[in-house]
Amino acid sequence: MKRFREWVSIYSVKAPKLIVLLAIVAANLVFISIAAFIIMACAPAYLDSPGYWDSVYYAVTMFLSGYIEVVVEDVGSTAALFVVFCCLFVTLGLIIFTGAVIGYVSDFISSFIEDADSSSRRLRISRHTIILNWNTRASEIINELLCKNKREKVVILVNGDKDDILSDINERLSDTLEAENEAIKERGAQMGLLKRWRFIRKSAIRNRLTIIVREGDSWSARQLSDIAIEDAKTVIILNDGITGARDAPDRDDRFAKAEKWDPHTIKTLLQVVHLTADDETVNSQQVVVEVEDQWTLALANTIINHKSNKSRNNIVPIAVNHIMGFIFSQVSIMPDLNIVYSELFSNKDSAFYTRPAAGAAMSEDEFVSDYLDSHIKAIPLTVMRASDNKANYFFMAENEEGIDRVEHLAAKKDLSVTINPDYAMRNKRVVMLGHNSKSKSIMEGYESFSMEWKEKDGPEVLDVILIDDEQYLAEQGSYEQYPFISKVIASDVHDKDFLCGVIDEAIDAEEGDLCILILSDDTVSGEEIDADALAHLILVEDILRGKIHSDPGFDPGKVEVVVEILDPKNYDIISNYSTNNIVVSNRYISKIIGQVGEKGALFDFYYDLLTYDDASAGESDSKEIYIKKASDFFIGIPGRCTAADLIRAVYRASPDSNKSVVLGLIRPGGEMTLFEGDQSLVNVELSGDDKLILFSNH
């Protein structure tokens, strides 16, 4: 008896549901047995007494149906006491059996729901995207999946409140669906009724995402297994919400630690690399890990080199601030790149695609020339070899289907163009206001551009004026190592009159294009996010309006303003105030992470695209996208032609050392046309002020 009590005591704590179930079963068996003996005893003496199992049958019949008339008749007892007993038995049965079972089943259902909600149940899922950790970039990554407009499954594992995350996701997706579908309706408004219905039906974006949010630790092997990491197609490891974190009172301390390294990311990466390298995992899993500092990047690369299994996973570390710094350096030199990258880095409309080379890879010139001869629905770009020496071809296309479709030009037009051999990029001027974690990489981008385009012993092609707070400039040594920086001015947003004077002077200078680059400080938190950037923008816009008002001949188009915001929720605030280039940092990185998560080979292409050749390069090997004015690029503007003719004519006319591929053009008003779809159906009539979008070495 003592051991029985001990067993009950242990399992009451260890498995309370089992104890309750056993108690319900035992109570009902005892109750039915007692009832069976009473039925046997109540049978009249002149009748054969029903046997025990017959009595059990009668007891169970009353127990389940509550019908006593048949039992009374069969037993043959008409005593009032027996009838009362039967009624009492039925009543108690309803309480002991029906009530107990209903209660137990209800509790079981509630427990099932709670287990599912508490992330303790293993998911049976495959070919899904896993996002580990959460920050302000995460909802943008999911938004990019929405733009694919096909069924996708996303599982998110976070150490935080899932309700807040679901609310953030729903808000972002709802905004996108509403805005995109409204734009589609507007584009179809001029069509006939039937065509408009077909166009909207075909083009409308639908929410086909299945999103599951689980709470837990991203480095827990059990919880990663519970979300079927071994069957995922893509795993994205984000940092733990440092950048742009809202409502984080201890954020300054966390950011100081994150500048050294990010242990959360490293622990997660170690576990993910171990699990995805297993022989049971899906082949060719894409693992993308974002890092924000060089020390964490070095550790991540060490882990990848030692632990990864190339045949099972492709692990790509993305240095967020490094990549964004290069983007800002390019966009501030050629502001039109903002609209180009915004589209090409996205899953929506035209984008970059890749295909592995089958067999021996062609040279770049062979690839591009052969492809242009037999395809008109995609544009060939380049050939690159990965670290495993496998070659990949890269394209720009409206969709993947266009890449593989073989179609020759119906009738070739022998268009001839002459490219200016002396074309050069000179007199690029930038005023940079503020700083953030990308500032160092922005300087590296400027330095590479200057080295690539500056002629030997010639003047600087880039002139940068820095305006920042005194403490930060002192920490950076006032950037004295960069010869292209002409002025370093210590000031902040509160020195309004002084700032206005400096910016006004830069605008009045006649030489070269001017871009005012406004950076958003990513070391602040809460309501301070993007606050300085907005204040600087108001100042600059006020100066430009004053110029227009005081000088009717002033051309506002000679000054481009590029403003960075970190939190996408502030986009509407700034876009309502300014029509200039707005760069949402987190969106850019999210687009890149989303695309690299689908095609790992794209990362090397993106890195090359965003990096100018440095001084060590013997010649211009790296390819970038350039915005070049037609009157400067050509000697004589080509006549009316199709996009297909222009693409092929420019490629033929390009020197072997600097082959140029035309991707599209930008009209003086800022309207961009990418040569997507059937190039033979796109008519082009260039003016000298149009700008060509070119993929080239230099």
N, C-alpha and C positions, 0 to 999 in steps of 0.2 A: 504493500500500500504506500509505503514511504517513497519507493522508486516511482510509482505511478504519479504521486503528487509532485515529485521532482520533475518528471517528464512534462506534466501539465504546466508547471511553473516556467520551465525553459521555453516550451513552444508557445506559451501565451505571449512571450516577448518576441521570440524568433519568428513564429508563424501564427499570429493571432487569427487570421482568416481561417486557417485550417482547424484551429481549436473550436471556433464558432460553428463551422460546418459540421464537425464531428458531434458537437453538443446538440445541434438541431436534429441530426439523424438519430442520435441515441434517444433523445426525448420523445421523438415520434415513434420509434420502435417500442419503447416502454409503454407509451400511451396506447398503442394499437394492441399490444399483448394483453394489457389489463382489460381493455374493452372486450377482447375475444373471450377471456375467461368469464367475464360477467354475462356475455351473451349465452355461453354454454350453460351457465348456472341458472339462467332465467327461463330456460325451455321447460314446459309443463312435463310432469312425470309420465303422463300417458302417451307422450310423443317421444320418438327417438331423439335423443339429444344430438344437436349438430356437432360434428367433429371439430377439433381445434382449428384446422385449416379452413373449414367452412366458416367458422366464427371469425377468423382473420379476414376472410373474404368479405363478410358482412360489415366488419369494422372499417375496412378500407373503402367499401362502397359508400358508407355513410360519411366517411372521412373526406372523400373527394367530391361527392355529389350533393351531400346534405339531404338525400332522399331517404326517409326512414320508414315509409309505409310498406315497402316490399320486405324490409328486414323484419318488421313486426309480424307481418302476415306469414312469412316463412318460418320464423322461430315459433310462432303459435302462442306467444304470450300477449295477453291483452291487459295485463296488470298496468295500472296507472303509473306505478313506480318505474316499470321498464320503459314506458313511453317517455317519462320524464328523463330517465337516464339517456335514452337515445337523443333527445333534444339537447341535453347538456353536453353529450359527447360531440355532437355536430358543432355546437358553439365553441367548445374548447379546441376542436380540430381546426376551425377557422383561425383561431388565435395562434395555436402552437405550430400548425403546419403552414397554412396559407400566409399568415402574417410574417412568420419567421422566414419562409422562402422568399417572399416578395422583398422583405428587408435585405436579405442576403444578396439577392440578385441586383437590387438597386445599388447596394454598396459596391458590388462587383463592377457594375457599369460606371459608377462614379470614379472608382479606382482606376478603371481603364482610361477614362478621360483624363484624370489627373496624371497618370503615368505618361500618356502621350504628351500632355502639356508640359510636364516637368523634364522632358528630353531624356527619359530613361528607357525608351523603347527603341529597338534597333530598326532602322529604315531598310526596306527592301526596295532599292532604287539603283539605277545604273545610267551611264552616259549623262551624268549631271555635272553641273558646275558647283564647286564648293568655294565659299568665301569664308576665310578664317579671320576673325577680329572685325572691327568696325571703325570707320572714320568718315569724314565728310566726302571722301571720294567714292565710298562704297555704293551709295545710291545711284551715282552716275554710271558705275560699271553695270549695274542692273538695268539702268535706263538704256544703255547701249545694246543690251541683249533684247530689249523691247523693240528697238529699231530694226532688228533682223526680221521681225514679223513672222516668226515661225515658232513652233513649240519648243520651249526650253524649260529645264528643271534646275532650280537653284536652291541649294541648302546653305544656310548661314549659321556658323557656330560662333557665338560671342559670349564674352563674360560681362553681361549687362542685361538691361531690361528689354526683353523681346518686344513688348508692346510699343515702346518708343521707336524701336527700329522699324517695326511694321508700319507705324504711323508715318515715319519719314519716307519709307518706300512708296506707300500708297499715295502720299502727297506728290512725290516726284513723278510717278508714273501717270497720275491723273492729269497733271499739268501738261505733260508731254502729249498724251493722247488727245487732249482737248486742242492744244495749239497745232499739232501736226494735222489732225483731221480737219480743222477749220481752214488751214492753208490749202489742203487738198480740195476742199469745197470751193474755195475762191479760184483755184486754178481751173476747175471744171465749170465755172459759172458761165463762160462764154461758149461752151459747147452746146450742141443740140441736146434735147432731153434724153434720148436714148444713149448717145455717146457719153453724156455727163454721168448717167447712172452707171454705165459700164466702167468709166474711168474711176469714179469714186469707189465703186465696189472692188475694183482691182487694186487701187492704191491705198485705201484706208488702212491705217495701222490698228491692229487689234492686240489686246492684252492676252498673249498666249503663254504667259509665264506661270509656272507653278513654283511658288516661293515658300520654303519652310525655314523658320527661324528656330534654332535650338540654343539653349543657354548652357554654358559649360566652359571648360578650359581648352584652348586650342591646341595645347601640347599633350593632352590626355590621350594615350593610345586607345583606351576603351571607348571614349567618346568619339574619336576619329573613326574608329571601326564601326561604331553605331550609326554614323552617317555615310557608311559604305564608301570610304575613301579609296578602297582598292578597286572600285568599279566606276569612279568618277572619270570624266574625260578631261576636266580642268580643275586645278586647285590654285586659288589665289590667296596669298598670305599678305594681309595688310598690316601696317603698324597699328599700335594700340590707341589710335585716336589722338595723337599729339597735335598734328597740324589742324588748325581750325577748330579745335575742340571747344564746345560751348559749355558754359556753366561748370568750369573747372577751376575752383579756387586755388588748387595746389599746382596749377599748370606751369608756373615759372620754375618750380623745383623739378618737375617732370621734364620740362624742356631742357634744362641744364644737364640732366642726366642723359637725355636722348642725344645731346650733342656729342657725347663720348661714345655711346653705343646703345643699341636697343636690345636688351636681353630677352624681352618678350618675343620679338621676331626670331631671334636666334634659337630659342627653345622650341618654338613652333616649327621652324625649318628643320631642325634636327629630327623631330618626330615624323614630320611629313616625308622627309627624304628616306627615312628608314622604312616607313610603311609603303610608299609608292615604288620602292626599288624591289619589293618582294616579287617572286615569280608568279604569285597568284593575281597580281594586279593587271589592269587593262594595259595592253601595249600602247606605247607612245602617249602616255599621259603628259599633259602640259602643266608644269608647276611654275607659277609666276610669284615672285616675292619682291615686295617693294621695300626699299631702304632709304633712309634720309641722311645718312652720314657715311663718310669714307671708311671708318673703322668697322661698322656693321657690314658694309659692302665687302671688305677684305675677309671678314670672318665667314660671311655667306659663301664667297667664292672658294674658300678653303674647305668648307663643309661639302660643297658641290663636287669639288675635285676628288675628295677622299671617299665620299659616301654614295654618290649617285650611280645609277645603273643606266647607262646610255640606251640600252635596248628596251628599257621599261619606262623611263621618265626623261623628259626634257625640261631641265630646270633653268629658268631665266631670272636673274636678279635685275631689278630696274631701279637705278639710282634716281629717285624722284626729282630732287633738287638739281642734280646734274643735267638731266634731260630738259627740265623746264628752263634752266638757265640758258641752254643752247637755243631753245625755242624763242625765248625773249630776245636774245641777241639777234637772231635772224629777223624776227617780226619787227623789231625797232629799226633795223636797217632797211627792210622792205616791208612796210606795214600791210601791204596787200596779201602777204603770206598768211595773215590771220584767217581770212575767209577761205583761202585755199586749204590750209591745214584743217580748219574746222570741218570741212566736208570730207577730205580724203582720209582723215584719221578716224572717220566714223563708219558705222555699219549702214548708214543711210545714204542712198544715192551712190555716187561714184566712190570707189575706195581702192586701196592697194591690195593686190592678191599675189599669191606665190604658188608655184608648182615645182615639185622636185624634178630634176633633170633625169630623163630616162636614158640609161646607157651613158656613153661618153658625152660630157657637156660641150656644147658649142662655145666658141668665143663670143664675146658680147656683140661684136659687129655682125658675125654670122647669125646669131640669134635674132637680133633686131631686124636685120635685112630680110631674112627668110620669113619671119613672122609678118612683117608688113606686106609681103607679097601675097599672103594667103589669108589674112584676117583683117576685118574692118570694124569689129565690134569691141576691140580692146587695144590698148597701146602697150607695146613691149618697152621695158625700161632697162633692165640690166641683168647680169648673171653674177651671182655671188656664191662663194664657197664657205660652208660652215666649218666649225672647229673639227668636225669629223671628216672633213675634206669632201663631203657630199655637196653637189652643186644644186642651186635653186634658181629658177627663173622668176622674175618679178614683172608685174603688170599693173596698169591702171585700167579699171573697167567699171561699167555700171553694175554688173553682176557677174557671178562666176560662170554662168552659162555662156556668156559672150566670149570668154577666154578660149574655150575649146571649139567654138563653131568656125569651121573653115569656110570662108567666102571670099572670092576674088573680086576685085573691083570690076564692075560691069563694063566701064569704058575708062581707060586711063587717060588723064589729061596731063600732058607733058609740061607741067608748071616748072618754071625756072626762077630761082631766087638767088640773090647775091648777099652773103652775110658780111657785115663789116668786120674785117680782120683786126681792126684797131679798137674794137669795143672795149671799154673799161668802166668799172664802177668807181666813181670818184665823188668827193665832196659830200659824203654821207655824214650828217650831223645829228647827234642825239643829246638831249637834255634828260638826265636820269634823276628822278625825284624819289628819295627814300631808299630803303634797303630791306632785304630779307635773306632767308637762307640760300637763295639762288644767286645772290650778288656775285659771289666768287666765280661761279660758272658762267654768268653773263659776261664777266670780264674775259674769261678764257675764250668765249665765243667771239668777242670783239677782237681779241688778239689774233686768233686764227684767221678771221676775215681780213684783218689788216695785213697779215703776212702773205696771204694768198693774192691779194689784189694790189698791194703796194709795189711799184716798180723799183728796181734797185737804184738806190741813191735818189729816188724820187720823193715827192712830198707825201705826207700822210693822206690816206684816202678816207680816213674816219676821224671825226672830231667829236669828243665826248666831254660834256660838262656834267659834273656830279654835284648834286645839292643834297646834303644829308646832315644829320645832327652831329655836333662836334665830337661827342664821345665815340660814336661808331667810326667816324673818319680817323680818329686818333688810333683806334684799335687796328685799323687796316693800313696804318702808315700813310694815309692820304693817297693810296694807290700810286705812289711815286714811280713804281716799276713799269707803268704803262705809258709809253710815249704818245699814244693817241689821245690821252686825257689832257685837254688843254686847260681846264679850270676845275678846281675842287673848292667848293663853297660850303662853309659851315653855316647851316641855318635849319630852321624847322618850320612847320606849317603855321606857327603862330607869328612868324616874322613876315607878315603879309606884304607890307610896303617894299621891304628888301627883296623878297621873292619875286614880286611883280616886276621890279626893276630889272632883275637878272633875266627873267624869262622874256620880258619885253625887248631887251637888247638882243637876245638870241633870235627872236622872231624877225627883228629888223635887219639882221645881217643878210646880205643878198646871196652869198655863195652857198650852193648846194641845197639838197633836200633837208628838211628838219623834222625830226620826230621827238615828241615829248613823251618819255616813258615814265609812267607813274606806277611804282611798286607798292604792294600791300604787305605790311609787316606781319609775318606769320609767327612771331614770338609773343603775340598778345592773345587775350582770350575774351570770351563773352561778347558784349556789345562793342568792344574795341576792334573786333575783326573788321577790316576794310574801312575803318573810320578815317584814318589818315589819308588813304587813297582817295576817298570821296571828297575830303576837304581840299586836297591838292587839285582834284579835277574841277571843283567849283571855282577855284582861283584861276586855273588855266582857261577855262571856258569864259570866265568874266573878262580876262585879258583879251581873248580873241574877239569877243563881242564888242569890246571897246574899240579895237582896231577897225572892225568893220564899220562901226558907227562913225568914227572920226575920219576914216579914209575910205571913200567910196570905191577907190581903185584897188583896195587891198584884196588879195586873193586868199581866202581861207584855205583853199586846197593846197597851198604850199606848206602848210603845217599839219602834220598828222599827230594825233594824240592816241597813245596806246595805254590803257589803264588796266591793271591787274586786279581781279577780285578773287578771294579765296572761297568764300561761302556762296554757292550758286543761288541761295535765297536772296542775295543782295543784287542779283543781276537786273531784276525789274526796276529796282530803285535807280540804278545807275543808267540803264538803257533809256529810261524815261527822261533823264536829264541830258544825256549826251548821245549823239549819233556816231561818235567815233568808235575806233576799234576797242572792244572790251574782251579781254582775255581771261577766261575763267580757268585758273590754273588746274584746279581739281578735275575739271571736265576734260582737259587735254590729257592728263595722265590717265584718267579713267578710260578714255577712248583707246589709248595705246595699250593699257593693260588688258582691256577687253579683246582687242585684236590679236595681241601676242598670245593671249590665253587660247585662242582658236588656232593660230598658226605661229608656232614658236620661231620659225625662220624669219618672220617679219621684224624681229627685234634688231638683228644685225643690219637689216636694211634701213630701219628707222635711225639707228645710231649713226650710220654712214650718211644718211640724208641730212641729219642735223649737225654734222661736224664738218667744218671747213678744213682744208689741208693745213697742217702746221708747217713750221719752218724746216723740219727734217725731211719733208716729202720732196723728192727730186723733181716731180712734176705733179700736176693736179690729178690725183687718182680718185679722190673722193667725189661722189656725185651729190649735188644738191638741187633744190628747186630755186630758180631765179626768176625775178620779175623784171623784164627788160622792155623798155619802150621801143615800139616798132620802128620809129624814125631813127633811133640810135642803133638798133640791131641789124636792120637791113640797109643796103645801099639801093635805094629805090623800093617803094612799097609795092608788094605783089598786087595784082588785080584780083577781081572777084573769082573765088574758087570754092572748092569744098574743103572741109576739114581733112578729109583723106588726102587730097592733093597737097595741102599745106604741110601736113605732118611728113609726108614722104619727100617733098621737095627740100624742106629744111634739113632733114637728115642726110640727104644726098649731098647738099651743099656744105655741110659742116666739115671742118678739117678732121683728119683721123685722130688727132690728139685731143679733140674737144667736140665729140659728137653730141648734138642737141636734139632732143625729142620734144615736140610741142604738145603740151597737155591741154591748152585752152587759152583764153584771153580774158582781159578785164577792160571794160569800156571806161572812159573818163569819169562817168558818174559812179563807178564802183560796181557795176553789174558784171558778174562773173559768168562765163560760159566755159564749161569743161567739155572737151570733145568726147562725149560718152555715147553709147549706143552705136548705131550705124553711122560711121563717119562720112559716108558718101551722101548722106541726106542732110548734113549740117553745112549750110552755106556761110561763107566767111567773106566779109568785105572790110579790109583793114584800113584804118586811118593812121596817120603818123602819131596821134596821141594815144592810140590803143596800146595796151601792155600785153606782151606775150608771157605765158606761164611756161617755162622751159625747164626740162630735166637735163642737166649737163654737168661737165666737170668744172667749168669755169665761166 
